[in-house]
Amino acid sequence: MGAQNSLPSISLPLFLLLLILPPAQCGVTYDRKAVIINGQRRILISGSIHYPRSTPDMWEGLIQKAKDGGLDVIQTYVFWNGHEPSLGSYNFEGRYDLVRFIKTVQKAGLYVHLRIGPYVCGEWNFGGFPVWLKYVPGISFRTDNEPFKIENEYGPESNALGAAGHAYVDWAAKMAVGMGTGVPWVMCKEDDAPDPVINACNGFYCDAFTPNKPYKPTMWTEAWSGWFTEFGGTVHQRPVEDLAFSVARFIQKGGSFINYYMYHGGTNFGRTAGGPFITTSYDYDAPIDEYGLIREPKYGHLKELHKAIKLCEPALVSADPTVTSLGSYEQAHVFSSESGVCAAFLANYNPNSFSRVMFNNMHYNVPPWSISILPDCRNVVFNTAKVGVQTSQMQMFPVDSQSLMWETYDEDVASFDDNSLITTTGLLEQINVTRDASDYLWYITSVDVSSAEGFLRGGQLPVLTVQSAGHALHVFINGQLSGSAYGTREDRRITYTGNINLRAGSNKIALLSVAVGLPVSYFTGFSISFSDYFTDIVLGPVVLHGVDEGKRDLTWQKWSYQVGLKGESMNLNSLDGTSSVEWMKESLASQKQQPLTWYRAYFDAPAGDDPLALDMGSMGKGQVWINGQSIGRYHVPRSWLQPTQNLLVVFEELGGDASKISLVKKSVSGVCADVSEWHPTIKNWHIESYGQPEEHLTGMFSIKEDVGGKDLFGSKSLASIWDGQERPYRYLSDGPGLTQVQPKCTLFHVKGRSCAGR
């Protein structure tokens, strides 16, 4: 951080590989083979679990499941805007109790990989920056200026900025190392990371990655287990066969540190989802799902992979691989040490067929696009394409308890509190007015209509057009909803065009601009004024067409602004504020499709310990609170409930049928068993006959397109999907701009596209 006295000095760059050890054990370093802990090289398996994306009561269970799944390390970001929401005001309580989280990891006997940032990206609101930072005088984000000295995933920005970017990276590295933490620092996606900082890889595949110096270990800081979800977009799933294959490829090339991003994705509670248009759920198709339940076969198959890798660890850390060609698409990577330990990886890169290879005078059958692991260079204990784990099926069941008795309160859009209004000429940027205190900003103006106007005498109604860089826009004319418009993550600019019903005299036009998560930067360009990518404003022009004078430009007339909703200002979502207004107990039939409506009900906590959620399928767009805690839309943490009289508040922007909202339990059931008696497993590999031919069997899988579960291929064997138009494709591993490349393939579906490709 810079030297300005007005700024706090909590900001640190890069990643801190924070290995929490007993006081007598404190040696952490590295060489070209691996991270070294107390003089011992280690193959480290890590998984991302972000503490604010789950509740403290969930942490111990999540971390124990991670340990049981074969993890050595828990990786997490540190979320600056959660810890310092306003300048000088700190929060390390509840979901932001970072110390408690780290101590919970330590109690389980695992290490912590701390990604301090504090720019975190992570599909988190504003990339983890506190909004107040935007208004520090002279600030320019993610570049070399005095008020700003922090970074994460900086490689693309560094290249774009040239010499200035590289100088900034050098400064950040020197500052970090100069703190004397005694543990290694890591820069991901930073090819020119200066010594002694380790550069690392992020992506779907990282087997082609090489550190920038031969004396640094090969580290994979983000092995993407799936992908995040956008409102209106595909729910992405990455088959575990492909994920395991990518990890085995990385290990056989000499990789020694792998972190699954995510191992448990969790929930974007409150208004923490960024993007914009990132959903409340951050499930990420991770081995542990959003609710803390184990997802099979992903969890179990990776657990077996980790066991196989650990069996190979003595050879992996003491020798370099000898690579031998076994055919056109087949290779053997053999690690053989002077002490006599030996481990081998037999790879088949052919995406179309099995391979029968000869290795050490024995035959092995290797499925397409897979790797077999032999920890003694003889017996196969694991193959990445052969899944011997039951598949779990997640199901939601209604809670058999009391029905929800709803009361309503209508947000009054016909009148505004003049004392809370800001009035000026022209249109202001939304974030500059709200400072992210609310997702909502009212833009209010009036239009005078002469009684002689032609449209009042049976002519065509006038048309209002509003151009906006906001995420959503609702248009109210004289207190009545006239229409709405929405952006998307790919096209944030929206244009509203619609007929409006005006009367003679004064007419009130109220535009409700809505933010759906502040932007997460993948580019250089944050500044005091922001680029178009980062705006969330009604830009204009705002024009009325079809009046006698032709058109009337409303852009530069007087506009009044009100931050937030009246219900927000009265804290209707809280236990204390909910009693500040009179709620209506009338029939919900009259409330269907009623915009800007608050709903309230009470319920008792269901028996048992199954995870809970709300079925909101009958509603449109809005937010939900349980006992004053914002859940976003779905996940209801049990730790937020009391035995009886739990307050449920729903705010609905567009209108819906609240009578169909229900509380549901989530449970898991298994649907299939082992695929073969000769399936390689850790538990039986010592008693199998050496060189035993393996049956030509593969795991079963399907690729889902959306929440409804549309199956793109049906349930097919791994070997059968590579023909003709069903041949899947691989994506570049450098972030959201995913594109097809050859010849590598993956069974991964992204951005709504089917897996028909090259």
GUDRENVEX-556926 format. One line per 2 residues: number of its first residue (from 1); their letters; for each residue x, y, z of C-alpha. Coordinates in steps of 0.02 Angstrom, whole numbers, padded with zeros to 5 digits. Layout:
BEGIN
NUM) a) X:Y:Z | ... $
***
This chain:
BEGIN
1) mg) 00000:00000:00000 | 00057:00178:-00029 $
3) aq) 00118:00299:00101 | -00039:00405:00113 $
5) ns) -00090:00420:00294 | -00276:00414:00253 $
7) lp) -00265:00235:00194 | -00253:00079:00302 $
9) si) -00099:-00028:00288 | -00183:-00199:00282 $
11) sl) -00155:-00230:00097 | -00033:-00363:00041 $
13) pl) 00001:-00428:-00134 | 00011:-00601:-00209 $
15) fl) -00027:-00765:-00120 | 00045:-00812:00047 $
17) ll) 00078:-00998:00062 | 00040:-00997:00247 $
19) li) 00082:-01167:00319 | 00019:-01170:00498 $
21) lp) 00134:-01281:00599 | 00169:-01313:00784 $
23) pa) 00292:-01186:00858 | 00437:-01309:00852 $
25) qc) 00409:-01341:00666 | 00428:-01186:00561 $
27) gv) 00536:-01226:00411 | 00449:-01193:00245 $
29) ty) 00545:-01169:00084 | 00553:-01244:-00091 $
31) dr) 00665:-01313:-00226 | 00633:-01361:-00407 $
33) ka) 00539:-01518:-00357 | 00417:-01462:-00223 $
35) vi) 00376:-01357:-00072 | 00485:-01416:00072 $
37) in) 00411:-01427:00247 | 00533:-01462:00388 $
39) gq) 00660:-01528:00265 | 00540:-01644:00174 $
41) rr) 00479:-01620:-00003 | 00290:-01634:-00015 $
43) il) 00163:-01665:-00151 | 00023:-01551:-00089 $
45) is) -00160:-01570:-00135 | -00262:-01414:-00097 $
47) gs) -00442:-01357:-00114 | -00525:-01186:-00111 $
49) ih) -00654:-01155:00025 | -00698:-00971:00046 $
51) yp) -00748:-00935:00226 | -00882:-00801:00189 $
53) rs) -00969:-00917:00065 | -01021:-01034:00205 $
55) tp) -01067:-01009:00388 | -00950:-01036:00536 $
57) dm) -01055:-01184:00592 | -01018:-01266:00424 $
59) we) -00830:-01239:00426 | -00777:-01386:00533 $
61) gl) -00880:-01510:00433 | -00820:-01441:00266 $
63) iq) -00638:-01447:00318 | -00653:-01623:00387 $
65) ka) -00732:-01682:00224 | -00589:-01600:00131 $
67) kd) -00463:-01692:00240 | -00556:-01856:00217 $
69) gg) -00552:-01824:00030 | -00362:-01823:00033 $
71) ld) -00324:-01637:00044 | -00171:-01568:00132 $
73) vi) -00209:-01382:00110 | -00359:-01266:00115 $
75) qt) -00346:-01113:00002 | -00448:-00955:00029 $
77) yv) -00453:-00775:-00026 | -00459:-00633:00099 $
79) fw) -00606:-00520:00057 | -00558:-00339:00090 $
81) ng) -00732:-00265:00065 | -00803:-00387:00191 $
83) he) -00671:-00344:00320 | -00671:-00154:00295 $
85) ps) -00841:-00106:00224 | -00808:00077:00266 $
87) lg) -00641:00162:00288 | -00571:00121:00460 $
89) sy) -00719:00013:00511 | -00668:-00170:00524 $
91) nf) -00767:-00331:00528 | -00692:-00498:00580 $
93) eg) -00849:-00576:00650 | -00971:-00710:00592 $
95) ry) -00935:-00768:00415 | -00787:-00648:00411 $
97) dl) -00700:-00722:00563 | -00542:-00764:00467 $
99) vr) -00444:-00809:00624 | -00575:-00936:00677 $
101) fi) -00575:-01011:00502 | -00385:-01030:00499 $
103) kt) -00385:-01105:00673 | -00518:-01229:00617 $
105) vq) -00405:-01282:00474 | -00259:-01297:00594 $
107) ka) -00363:-01402:00714 | -00395:-01525:00572 $
109) gl) -00209:-01541:00542 | -00210:-01456:00372 $
111) yv) -00113:-01309:00301 | -00180:-01144:00234 $
113) hl) -00141:-01063:00068 | -00191:-00882:00098 $
115) ri) -00232:-00776:-00054 | -00221:-00603:00022 $
117) gp) -00245:-00503:-00136 | -00341:-00408:-00082 $
119) yv) -00404:-00390:-00260 | -00477:-00564:-00271 $
121) cg) -00586:-00568:-00427 | -00675:-00730:-00376 $
123) ew) -00842:-00671:-00451 | -00856:-00570:-00290 $
125) nf) -00938:-00399:-00281 | -00817:-00267:-00348 $
127) gg) -00681:-00400:-00354 | -00659:-00386:-00166 $
129) fp) -00620:-00200:-00168 | -00717:-00091:-00045 $
131) vw) -00816:00036:-00143 | -00747:00179:-00039 $
133) lk) -00577:00145:-00116 | -00643:00212:-00281 $
135) yv) -00657:00385:-00202 | -00481:00397:-00130 $
137) pg) -00402:00551:-00212 | -00283:00504:-00351 $
139) is) -00330:00320:-00352 | -00301:00216:-00507 $
141) fr) -00335:00032:-00484 | -00216:-00109:-00528 $
143) td) -00071:-00002:-00585 | 00080:00087:-00515 $
145) ne) 00011:00237:-00421 | 00042:00289:-00243 $
147) pf) -00127:00254:-00164 | -00139:00079:-00240 $
149) ki) -00014:-00062:-00213 | -00102:-00230:-00217 $
151) en) -00126:-00370:-00341 | -00187:-00544:-00394 $
153) ey) -00195:-00629:-00565 | -00101:-00484:-00640 $
155) gp) -00016:-00564:-00791 | -00132:-00496:-00929 $
157) es) -00130:-00323:-00851 | 00059:-00326:-00832 $
159) na) 00081:-00368:-01016 | -00041:-00233:-01069 $
161) lg) 00048:-00100:-00967 | 00222:-00149:-01024 $
163) aa) 00366:-00076:-00925 | 00252:00007:-00798 $
165) gh) 00163:-00157:-00764 | 00325:-00253:-00743 $
167) ay) 00393:-00119:-00626 | 00235:-00133:-00524 $
169) vd) 00255:-00323:-00510 | 00435:-00302:-00453 $
171) wa) 00383:-00177:-00321 | 00244:-00291:-00257 $
173) ak) 00360:-00441:-00246 | 00495:-00345:-00151 $
175) ma) 00367:-00275:-00030 | 00295:-00448:00005 $
177) vg) 00461:-00537:00026 | 00525:-00393:00132 $
179) mg) 00392:-00429:00263 | 00493:-00579:00319 $
181) tg) 00348:-00701:00338 | 00466:-00850:00324 $
183) vp) 00355:-00941:00198 | 00351:-00938:00007 $
185) wv) 00250:-00813:-00093 | 00160:-00857:-00253 $
187) mc) 00100:-00757:-00404 | -00025:-00845:-00515 $
189) ke) -00038:-00802:-00699 | 00121:-00697:-00687 $
191) dd) 00256:-00765:-00802 | 00384:-00634:-00749 $
193) ap) 00364:-00657:-00560 | 00531:-00599:-00488 $
195) dp) 00635:-00709:-00374 | 00603:-00782:-00250 $
197) vi) 00416:-00772:-00288 | 00347:-00929:-00373 $
199) na) 00241:-00906:-00529 | 00096:-01026:-00547 $
201) cn) -00039:-01081:-00668 | -00230:-01065:-00670 $
203) gf) -00341:-01158:-00792 | -00434:-01314:-00845 $
205) yc) -00267:-01392:-00895 | -00094:-01342:-00836 $
207) da) 00016:-01486:-00896 | 00101:-01371:-01022 $
209) ft) 00150:-01247:-00887 | 00332:-01224:-00836 $
211) pn) 00391:-01105:-00698 | 00496:-00957:-00754 $
213) kp) 00653:-01022:-00667 | 00718:-01201:-00663 $
215) yk) 00739:-01196:-00473 | 00555:-01159:-00437 $
217) pt) 00422:-01294:-00409 | 00280:-01322:-00531 $
219) mw) 00118:-01261:-00450 | -00063:-01257:-00507 $
221) te) -00157:-01130:-00402 | -00327:-01151:-00486 $
223) aw) -00379:-01317:-00560 | -00556:-01274:-00610 $
225) sg) -00676:-01407:-00547 | -00819:-01327:-00642 $
227) wf) -00871:-01148:-00679 | -00977:-01011:-00602 $
229) te) -01157:-00980:-00653 | -01237:-00823:-00722 $
231) fg) -01419:-00774:-00709 | -01506:-00844:-00863 $
233) gt) -01355:-00948:-00908 | -01302:-01129:-00908 $
235) vh) -01264:-01224:-00749 | -01095:-01294:-00797 $
237) qr) -01031:-01466:-00751 | -00859:-01539:-00775 $
239) pv) -00854:-01730:-00773 | -00734:-01798:-00644 $
241) ed) -00652:-01909:-00775 | -00586:-01755:-00863 $
243) la) -00537:-01666:-00702 | -00442:-01818:-00640 $
245) fs) -00357:-01836:-00809 | -00299:-01656:-00805 $
247) va) -00228:-01677:-00628 | -00137:-01839:-00672 $
249) rf) -00063:-01755:-00826 | 00002:-01614:-00717 $
251) iq) 00079:-01734:-00590 | 00162:-01843:-00722 $
253) kg) 00246:-01688:-00794 | 00324:-01649:-00625 $
255) gs) 00188:-01543:-00543 | 00192:-01543:-00353 $
257) fi) 00052:-01426:-00294 | -00128:-01433:-00355 $
259) ny) -00273:-01329:-00291 | -00452:-01366:-00342 $
261) ym) -00548:-01207:-00375 | -00673:-01239:-00300 $
263) yh) -00675:-01387:-00180 | -00828:-01311:-00096 $
265) gg) -00900:-01160:-00185 | -01038:-01113:-00064 $
267) tn) -01159:-00968:-00074 | -01144:-00783:-00116 $
269) fg) -01245:-00726:00034 | -01314:-00551:00041 $
271) rt) -01253:-00437:-00098 | -01081:-00517:-00116 $
273) ag) -01105:-00589:-00291 | -01012:-00488:-00420 $
275) gp) -00997:-00504:-00604 | -01120:-00428:-00636 $
277) fi) -01256:-00561:-00656 | -01166:-00693:-00552 $
279) tt) -01294:-00801:-00463 | -01316:-00820:-00276 $
281) sy) -01259:-00999:-00292 | -01071:-01021:-00310 $
283) dy) -01085:-01210:-00315 | -00954:-01226:-00454 $
285) da) -00992:-01412:-00477 | -00867:-01437:-00336 $
287) pi) -00834:-01602:-00245 | -00930:-01532:-00095 $
289) de) -01087:-01445:-00154 | -01159:-01276:-00106 $
291) yg) -01251:-01350:00044 | -01101:-01445:00111 $
293) li) -01153:-01615:00043 | -01029:-01732:-00043 $
295) re) -01052:-01738:-00232 | -01020:-01909:-00304 $
297) pk) -00935:-01974:-00404 | -00827:-01817:-00407 $
299) yg) -00777:-01821:-00223 | -00742:-02008:-00213 $
301) hl) -00653:-02023:-00380 | -00536:-01880:-00335 $
303) ke) -00509:-01957:-00164 | -00447:-02116:-00248 $
305) lh) -00338:-02011:-00363 | -00260:-01924:-00214 $
307) ka) -00223:-02091:-00132 | -00139:-02153:-00290 $
309) ik) -00034:-01994:-00302 | 00019:-02008:-00121 $
311) lc) 00075:-02188:-00151 | 00187:-02117:-00287 $
313) ep) 00251:-01972:-00182 | 00422:-02047:-00132 $
315) al) 00465:-02070:-00315 | 00386:-01907:-00374 $
317) vs) 00488:-01796:-00257 | 00653:-01886:-00282 $
319) ad) 00664:-01912:-00470 | 00626:-01827:-00634 $
321) pt) 00512:-01917:-00757 | 00583:-02021:-00898 $
323) vt) 00461:-02009:-01043 | 00444:-02158:-01160 $
325) sl) 00333:-02170:-01313 | 00220:-02323:-01311 $
327) gs) 00131:-02284:-01474 | 00060:-02142:-01578 $
329) ye) -00048:-02076:-01436 | 00027:-02168:-01288 $
331) qa) 00165:-02122:-01166 | 00242:-02183:-01005 $
333) hv) 00309:-02061:-00877 | 00421:-02157:-00757 $
335) fs) 00492:-02089:-00593 | 00633:-02203:-00533 $
337) se) 00743:-02149:-00389 | 00915:-02207:-00336 $
339) sg) 00838:-02284:-00180 | 00740:-02404:-00289 $
341) vc) 00564:-02330:-00279 | 00473:-02322:-00444 $
343) aa) 00308:-02249:-00503 | 00235:-02243:-00678 $
345) fl) 00096:-02152:-00769 | 00030:-02234:-00928 $
347) an) -00062:-02107:-01036 | -00176:-02131:-01185 $
349) yn) -00209:-01965:-01274 | -00315:-02045:-01409 $
351) pn) -00490:-01974:-01389 | -00569:-02113:-01493 $
353) sf) -00515:-02284:-01433 | -00435:-02394:-01301 $
355) sr) -00250:-02430:-01312 | -00163:-02592:-01268 $
357) vm) 00016:-02550:-01223 | 00170:-02647:-01175 $
359) fn) 00262:-02581:-01023 | 00395:-02672:-00924 $
361) nm) 00356:-02831:-01023 | 00173:-02827:-00972 $
363) hy) 00015:-02777:-01064 | -00100:-02639:-01002 $
365) nv) -00266:-02580:-01072 | -00287:-02392:-01057 $
367) pp) -00457:-02311:-01096 | -00464:-02163:-01216 $
369) ws) -00409:-01994:-01148 | -00351:-02065:-00982 $
371) is) -00201:-02105:-00873 | -00167:-02261:-00770 $
373) il) -00062:-02240:-00612 | 00060:-02377:-00559 $
375) pd) 00142:-02333:-00391 | 00261:-02482:-00403 $
377) cr) 00282:-02475:-00594 | 00184:-02638:-00606 $
379) nv) 00008:-02629:-00533 | -00127:-02509:-00590 $
381) vf) -00211:-02436:-00437 | -00308:-02298:-00526 $
383) nt) -00365:-02247:-00698 | -00436:-02074:-00725 $
385) ak) -00578:-02133:-00839 | -00634:-02281:-00732 $
387) vg) -00753:-02223:-00598 | -00783:-02349:-00460 $
389) vq) -00884:-02234:-00349 | -01071:-02224:-00328 $
391) ts) -01157:-02078:-00411 | -01255:-01968:-00293 $
393) qm) -01421:-01894:-00341 | -01470:-01732:-00256 $
395) qm) -01655:-01715:-00220 | -01762:-01580:-00142 $
397) fp) -01911:-01632:-00035 | -02045:-01515:00034 $
399) vd) -02043:-01493:00221 | -02199:-01569:00295 $
401) sq) -02240:-01430:00416 | -02350:-01279:00433 $
403) sl) -02395:-01184:00275 | -02328:-01008:00257 $
405) mw) -02456:-00875:00300 | -02406:-00721:00201 $
407) et) -02431:-00538:00236 | -02389:-00400:00111 $
409) yd) -02328:-00222:00106 | -02326:-00121:-00056 $
411) ed) -02178:-00010:-00094 | -02256:00160:-00128 $
413) va) -02194:00225:-00296 | -02320:00366:-00311 $
415) sf) -02236:00477:-00182 | -02058:00505:-00124 $
417) dd) -01984:00585:00031 | -01926:00756:-00028 $
419) ns) -01802:00763:00116 | -01709:00611:00050 $
421) li) -01703:00669:-00132 | -01553:00738:-00224 $
423) tt) -01600:00854:-00366 | -01486:00909:-00507 $
425) tg) -01484:00940:-00694 | -01445:00788:-00798 $
427) ll) -01411:00605:-00758 | -01288:00546:-00626 $
429) eq) -01189:00384:-00618 | -01277:00261:-00504 $
431) in) -01128:00200:-00403 | -01073:00380:-00371 $
433) vt) -01242:00414:-00291 | -01274:00251:-00198 $
435) rd) -01094:00210:-00148 | -01159:00031:-00154 $
437) as) -01272:00062:-00003 | -01413:-00015:-00106 $
439) dy) -01440:-00104:-00270 | -01577:00021:-00310 $
441) lw) -01577:00201:-00367 | -01730:00301:-00420 $
443) yi) -01714:00427:-00562 | -01867:00541:-00553 $
445) ts) -01925:00681:-00667 | -02089:00755:-00729 $
447) vd) -02163:00787:-00900 | -02296:00917:-00932 $
449) vs) -02422:00872:-01066 | -02538:00998:-01148 $
451) sa) -02722:00955:-01160 | -02705:00991:-01346 $
453) eg) -02583:00848:-01377 | -02638:00738:-01521 $
455) fl) -02615:00572:-01432 | -02742:00626:-01300 $
457) rg) -02875:00634:-01437 | -02864:00454:-01494 $
459) gq) -02691:00458:-01570 | -02552:00332:-01543 $
461) lp) -02474:00332:-01370 | -02303:00414:-01356 $
463) vl) -02147:00305:-01342 | -02013:00324:-01209 $
465) tv) -01836:00264:-01245 | -01704:00249:-01110 $
467) qs) -01527:00194:-01144 | -01437:00127:-00992 $
469) ag) -01276:00044:-00939 | -01365:-00023:-00786 $
471) ha) -01407:-00206:-00760 | -01596:-00189:-00749 $
473) lh) -01719:-00046:-00770 | -01902:-00032:-00718 $
475) vf) -02005:00112:-00789 | -02149:00183:-00688 $
477) in) -02269:00314:-00758 | -02377:00400:-00628 $
479) gq) -02346:00260:-00505 | -02387:00117:-00625 $
481) ls) -02260:-00006:-00695 | -02247:00026:-00881 $
483) gs) -02110:-00098:-00924 | -01937:-00166:-00888 $
485) ay) -01774:-00202:-00977 | -01624:-00309:-00931 $
487) gt) -01442:-00323:-00978 | -01337:-00480:-00985 $
489) re) -01160:-00516:-00933 | -01107:-00515:-01116 $
491) dr) -01206:-00358:-01161 | -01226:-00243:-01013 $
493) ri) -01302:-00097:-01106 | -01490:-00100:-01115 $
495) ty) -01618:00002:-01209 | -01795:00017:-01149 $
497) tg) -01924:00062:-01280 | -02109:00062:-01240 $
499) ni) -02273:00154:-01257 | -02319:00254:-01102 $
501) nl) -02487:00316:-01045 | -02476:00502:-01009 $
503) ra) -02616:00618:-00956 | -02645:00804:-00978 $
505) gs) -02547:00905:-00851 | -02398:00847:-00749 $
507) nk) -02339:00666:-00763 | -02210:00584:-00651 $
509) ia) -02080:00471:-00734 | -01985:00363:-00610 $
511) ll) -01846:00250:-00673 | -01786:00118:-00550 $
513) sv) -01608:00070:-00597 | -01550:-00095:-00523 $
515) av) -01374:-00162:-00496 | -01348:-00350:-00502 $
517) gl) -01174:-00359:-00425 | -01035:-00233:-00454 $
519) pv) -00910:-00279:-00590 | -00763:-00395:-00569 $
521) sy) -00615:-00336:-00673 | -00526:-00452:-00792 $
523) ft) -00443:-00302:-00873 | -00342:-00148:-00836 $
525) gf) -00446:00010:-00830 | -00511:00042:-00655 $
527) si) -00497:00228:-00626 | -00580:00368:-00532 $
529) sf) -00701:00392:-00676 | -00717:00208:-00726 $
531) sd) -00723:00145:-00904 | -00888:00097:-00985 $
533) yf) -00859:-00082:-00929 | -00874:-00030:-00749 $
535) td) -01020:00091:-00756 | -01191:00057:-00686 $
537) iv) -01288:00213:-00733 | -01432:00278:-00835 $
539) lg) -01326:00352:-00973 | -01459:00427:-01080 $
541) pv) -01521:00492:-01187 | -01696:00480:-01114 $
543) vl) -01813:00533:-01253 | -02001:00546:-01271 $
545) hg) -02060:00513:-01450 | -02231:00538:-01529 $
547) vd) -02277:00706:-01455 | -02334:00852:-01560 $
549) eg) -02159:00928:-01569 | -02093:00760:-01632 $
551) kr) -01982:00711:-01488 | -01935:00783:-01320 $
553) dl) -01761:00750:-01247 | -01776:00730:-01058 $
555) tw) -01591:00695:-01028 | -01539:00868:-00970 $
557) qk) -01692:00924:-00875 | -01701:00918:-00686 $
559) ws) -01692:00744:-00609 | -01714:00693:-00429 $
561) yq) -01630:00541:-00352 | -01677:00428:-00208 $
563) vg) -01557:00294:-00149 | -01637:00128:-00108 $
565) lk) -01814:00075:-00071 | -01926:00136:00068 $
567) ge) -01935:-00040:00136 | -01746:-00041:00148 $
569) sm) -01742:00124:00241 | -01870:00056:00365 $
571) nl) -01772:-00108:00383 | -01925:-00213:00342 $
573) ns) -01810:-00362:00320 | -01750:-00356:00502 $
575) ld) -01824:-00424:00662 | -01839:-00249:00734 $
577) gt) -01895:-00155:00579 | -02027:-00276:00519 $
579) ss) -02151:-00208:00647 | -02130:-00028:00590 $
581) ve) -02268:-00040:00459 | -02441:-00114:00446 $
583) wm) -02437:-00275:00345 | -02591:-00327:00246 $
585) ke) -02663:-00501:00274 | -02774:-00497:00121 $
587) sl) -02782:-00636:-00006 | -02625:-00661:-00109 $
589) as) -02732:-00679:-00264 | -02734:-00490:-00286 $
591) qk) -02546:-00481:-00263 | -02496:-00593:-00408 $
593) qq) -02385:-00498:-00531 | -02388:-00347:-00416 $
595) pl) -02219:-00259:-00433 | -02114:-00193:-00289 $
597) tw) -02199:-00294:-00153 | -02134:-00350:00016 $
599) yr) -02194:-00518:00085 | -02180:-00577:00265 $
601) ay) -02210:-00746:00347 | -02153:-00843:00500 $
603) fd) -02105:-01027:00511 | -02034:-01151:00635 $
605) ap) -01868:-01238:00605 | -01896:-01411:00528 $
607) ag) -01834:-01562:00624 | -01673:-01649:00573 $
609) dd) -01509:-01586:00505 | -01537:-01596:00317 $
611) pl) -01485:-01438:00224 | -01629:-01319:00189 $
613) al) -01675:-01210:00042 | -01820:-01108:-00023 $
615) dm) -01913:-01155:-00181 | -01934:-00984:-00263 $
617) gs) -01986:-01048:-00434 | -02150:-00951:-00430 $
619) mg) -02065:-00783:-00406 | -01978:-00662:-00522 $
621) kg) -01829:-00558:-00464 | -01788:-00499:-00289 $
623) qv) -01706:-00541:-00124 | -01741:-00649:00030 $
625) wi) -01698:-00629:00214 | -01709:-00753:00358 $
627) ng) -01710:-00673:00530 | -01629:-00520:00456 $
629) qs) -01490:-00618:00366 | -01487:-00599:00178 $
631) ig) -01482:-00769:00094 | -01494:-00703:-00082 $
633) ry) -01624:-00824:-00150 | -01610:-01007:-00100 $
635) hv) -01491:-01080:00031 | -01558:-01069:00209 $
637) pr) -01418:-01107:00334 | -01485:-01199:00485 $
639) sw) -01372:-01101:00601 | -01472:-00945:00557 $
641) lq) -01634:-01022:00622 | -01713:-01022:00794 $
643) pt) -01831:-01162:00849 | -01990:-01061:00816 $
645) qn) -02052:-00899:00741 | -01918:-00876:00608 $
647) ll) -01948:-00718:00507 | -01949:-00740:00319 $
649) vv) -01953:-00581:00214 | -01959:-00578:00024 $
651) fe) -01944:-00425:-00086 | -02012:-00451:-00262 $
653) el) -01972:-00326:-00399 | -02086:-00387:-00538 $
655) gg) -02223:-00492:-00463 | -02249:-00676:-00424 $
657) da) -02355:-00802:-00332 | -02291:-00806:-00153 $
659) sk) -02419:-00939:-00106 | -02309:-01066:-00198 $
661) is) -02149:-01025:-00103 | -02101:-01175:00003 $
663) lv) -01963:-01231:00119 | -01875:-01388:00058 $
665) kk) -01745:-01511:00122 | -01599:-01569:00018 $
667) sv) -01545:-01751:00028 | -01427:-01868:-00064 $
669) sg) -01459:-02042:-00132 | -01341:-02161:-00225 $
671) vc) -01396:-02229:-00393 | -01261:-02348:-00453 $
673) ad) -01119:-02457:-00388 | -00945:-02510:-00446 $
675) vs) -00929:-02537:-00633 | -00814:-02688:-00631 $
677) ew) -00743:-02816:-00512 | -00574:-02779:-00592 $
679) hp) -00592:-02593:-00570 | -00424:-02534:-00501 $
681) ti) -00438:-02479:-00320 | -00314:-02432:-00187 $
683) kn) -00381:-02563:-00067 | -00349:-02715:-00177 $
685) wh) -00199:-02670:-00284 | -00073:-02770:-00183 $
687) ie) -00166:-02934:-00212 | -00202:-02916:-00397 $
689) sy) -00094:-03020:-00513 | 00045:-02921:-00591 $
691) gq) 00000:-02870:-00766 | -00180:-02932:-00750 $
693) pe) -00272:-02878:-00909 | -00405:-02751:-00869 $
695) eh) -00583:-02764:-00933 | -00633:-02638:-01065 $
697) lt) -00756:-02544:-00955 | -00780:-02360:-00928 $
699) gm) -00870:-02249:-00806 | -01042:-02181:-00849 $
701) fs) -01080:-01997:-00854 | -01193:-01866:-00926 $
703) ik) -01172:-01683:-00966 | -01311:-01567:-00908 $
705) ed) -01361:-01408:-00995 | -01470:-01321:-00868 $
707) vg) -01555:-01331:-00699 | -01692:-01437:-00772 $
709) gk) -01564:-01570:-00810 | -01575:-01580:-00999 $
711) dl) -01454:-01718:-01049 | -01348:-01674:-01200 $
713) fg) -01285:-01849:-01236 | -01387:-01963:-01125 $
715) sk) -01297:-02088:-01015 | -01155:-02155:-01121 $
717) sl) -00990:-02237:-01090 | -00837:-02127:-01092 $
719) as) -00775:-02218:-01247 | -00931:-02189:-01350 $
721) iw) -00948:-02001:-01361 | -00806:-01961:-01477 $
723) dg) -00889:-02003:-01643 | -00938:-01876:-01775 $
725) qe) -01033:-01727:-01708 | -01026:-01792:-01529 $
727) rp) -00840:-01765:-01515 | -00812:-01642:-01373 $
729) yr) -00687:-01502:-01373 | -00564:-01423:-01256 $
731) yl) -00565:-01243:-01200 | -00420:-01125:-01179 $
733) sd) -00375:-01112:-00996 | -00360:-00924:-00976 $
735) gp) -00527:-00871:-00906 | -00700:-00823:-00965 $
737) gl) -00657:-00806:-01150 | -00664:-00992:-01180 $
739) tq) -00639:-01052:-01359 | -00614:-01214:-01454 $
741) vq) -00439:-01279:-01486 | -00364:-01441:-01549 $
743) pk) -00312:-01576:-01522 | -00347:-01591:-01336 $
745) ct) -00524:-01624:-01280 | -00628:-01611:-01125 $
747) lf) -00803:-01661:-01082 | -00843:-01487:-01021 $
749) hv) -00993:-01383:-01069 | -00976:-01194:-01056 $
751) kg) -01082:-01043:-01102 | -01235:-01136:-01162 $
753) rs) -01147:-01224:-01305 | -01167:-01409:-01334 $
755) ca) -01015:-01521:-01342 | -01033:-01546:-01530 $
757) gr) -00871:-01481:-01597 | -00701:-01520:-01664 $
***
